[in-house]
Amino acid sequence: MILAVGVDTVHLPSFRDQLADPASAFVIGTFTVAERVSSEARPGGDAARHLAVRFAAKEAFLKAWDGAYWGREPVMETVELTDIEVVSDPWGRPSLQLHGEVARAVAKLGEVRAHVSLSHDGDSAVAFVTLEARS
Ligand SMILES: CC(C)(COP(=O)(O)OP(=O)(O)OC[C@H]1O[C@@H](n2cnc3c(N)ncnc32)[C@H](O)[C@@H]1OP(=O)(O)O)[C@@H](O)C(=O)NCCC(=O)NCCS
């Protein structure tokens, strides 16, 4: 059963400005080491594009998760974005892995699978997440 969906768009030029701020802890606070390393390693050398779409995926996941509680209070006030990780298989297919507090809180919904699709083109990066209850 589909519990909820979430979508998010990131404006790439604004995202690049945010990454370029040397005083910002944004990257470390938002992305796992694996996300940073894999984005840096992409052919084409445009890590910001890959990080932007991963940021969109985290936001889209949060919308879907919150959507599953429609009409009720959210279960967490603040979320560590590094607890929501985009991993890619050797063919580039993305998937979401949840960690820490987020994984524990989502588990209260039962057996839930988060499906994700990513796209980036020009100045936009988009992510779409579907939360599926499997029990
Ligand atoms: C999947 C495919 C359409 C992606 O096209 P694209 O225009 O490069 O994709 P976009 O630029 O819109 O989006 C890029 C994102 O798509 C995702 N993606 C890449 N390959 C994917 C795949 N095979 N399946 C699902 N998502 C994929 C990635 O998350 C990527 O972002 P990232 O590199 O930052 O992780 C293209 O790689 C393709 O045609 N692959 C062949 C797949 C196929 O025919 N398989 C047979 C059926 S199994």
PDBQT file of the ligand as one rigid body, heavy atoms in Angstrom, charges set to zero:
ROOT
HETATM    1  C1  LIG A 201      17.958   5.659 -16.761  1.00  0.00    +0.000 C 
HETATM    2  C2  LIG A 201      18.246   6.736 -17.793  1.00  0.00    +0.000 C 
HETATM    3  C3  LIG A 201      16.955   6.959 -18.592  1.00  0.00    +0.000 C 
HETATM    4  C4  LIG A 201      18.648   8.040 -17.069  1.00  0.00    +0.000 C 
HETATM    5  O1  LIG A 201      18.589   9.075 -17.992  1.00  0.00    +0.000 OA
HETATM    6  P1  LIG A 201      19.214  10.510 -17.683  1.00  0.00    +0.000 P 
HETATM    7  O2  LIG A 201      18.618  11.477 -18.618  1.00  0.00    +0.000 OA
HETATM    8  O3  LIG A 201      20.683  10.386 -17.587  1.00  0.00    +0.000 OA
HETATM    9  O4  LIG A 201      18.682  10.813 -16.233  1.00  0.00    +0.000 OA
HETATM   10  P2  LIG A 201      18.507  12.259 -15.511  1.00  0.00    +0.000 P 
HETATM   11  O5  LIG A 201      19.617  13.159 -15.927  1.00  0.00    +0.000 OA
HETATM   12  O6  LIG A 201      17.111  12.750 -15.640  1.00  0.00    +0.000 OA
HETATM   13  O7  LIG A 201      18.683  11.828 -13.999  1.00  0.00    +0.000 OA
HETATM   14  C5  LIG A 201      19.917  11.419 -13.535  1.00  0.00    +0.000 C 
HETATM   15  C6  LIG A 201      19.653  10.524 -12.361  1.00  0.00    +0.000 C 
HETATM   16  O8  LIG A 201      18.952   9.363 -12.802  1.00  0.00    +0.000 OA
HETATM   17  C7  LIG A 201      19.268   8.299 -11.910  1.00  0.00    +0.000 C 
HETATM   18  N1  LIG A 201      19.548   7.104 -12.695  1.00  0.00    +0.000 N 
HETATM   19  C8  LIG A 201      20.620   6.866 -13.464  1.00  0.00    +0.000 A 
HETATM   20  N2  LIG A 201      20.508   5.649 -14.043  1.00  0.00    +0.000 NA
HETATM   21  C9  LIG A 201      19.351   5.132 -13.614  1.00  0.00    +0.000 A 
HETATM   22  C10 LIG A 201      18.672   3.914 -13.857  1.00  0.00    +0.000 A 
HETATM   23  N3  LIG A 201      19.178   2.969 -14.657  1.00  0.00    +0.000 N 
HETATM   24  N4  LIG A 201      17.491   3.693 -13.245  1.00  0.00    +0.000 NA
HETATM   25  C11 LIG A 201      16.961   4.616 -12.418  1.00  0.00    +0.000 A 
HETATM   26  N5  LIG A 201      17.561   5.816 -12.158  1.00  0.00    +0.000 NA
HETATM   27  C12 LIG A 201      18.736   6.060 -12.759  1.00  0.00    +0.000 A 
HETATM   28  C13 LIG A 201      20.483   8.699 -11.111  1.00  0.00    +0.000 C 
HETATM   29  O9  LIG A 201      20.090   8.895  -9.774  1.00  0.00    +0.000 OA
HETATM   30  C14 LIG A 201      20.921  10.010 -11.748  1.00  0.00    +0.000 C 
HETATM   31  O10 LIG A 201      21.396  10.956 -10.829  1.00  0.00    +0.000 OA
HETATM   32  P3  LIG A 201      22.847  10.750 -10.151  1.00  0.00    +0.000 P 
HETATM   33  O11 LIG A 201      23.797  10.396 -11.253  1.00  0.00    +0.000 OA
HETATM   34  O12 LIG A 201      23.127  12.091  -9.548  1.00  0.00    +0.000 OA
HETATM   35  O13 LIG A 201      22.659   9.659  -9.142  1.00  0.00    +0.000 OA
HETATM   36  C15 LIG A 201      19.379   6.344 -18.739  1.00  0.00    +0.000 C 
HETATM   37  O14 LIG A 201      20.568   6.185 -17.978  1.00  0.00    +0.000 OA
HETATM   38  C16 LIG A 201      19.068   5.050 -19.481  1.00  0.00    +0.000 C 
HETATM   39  O15 LIG A 201      18.343   5.067 -20.470  1.00  0.00    +0.000 OA
HETATM   40  N6  LIG A 201      19.654   3.952 -19.014  1.00  0.00    +0.000 N 
HETATM   41  C17 LIG A 201      19.386   2.647 -19.610  1.00  0.00    +0.000 C 
HETATM   42  C18 LIG A 201      18.475   1.910 -18.649  1.00  0.00    +0.000 C 
HETATM   43  C19 LIG A 201      17.745   0.807 -19.378  1.00  0.00    +0.000 C 
HETATM   44  O16 LIG A 201      17.392   0.863 -20.526  1.00  0.00    +0.000 OA
HETATM   45  N7  LIG A 201      17.498  -0.263 -18.631  1.00  0.00    +0.000 N 
HETATM   46  C20 LIG A 201      16.733  -1.334 -19.163  1.00  0.00    +0.000 C 
HETATM   47  C21 LIG A 201      15.577  -1.658 -18.207  1.00  0.00    +0.000 C 
HETATM   48  S1  LIG A 201      16.154  -2.418 -16.711  1.00  0.00    +0.000 SA
ENDROOT
TORSDOF 0
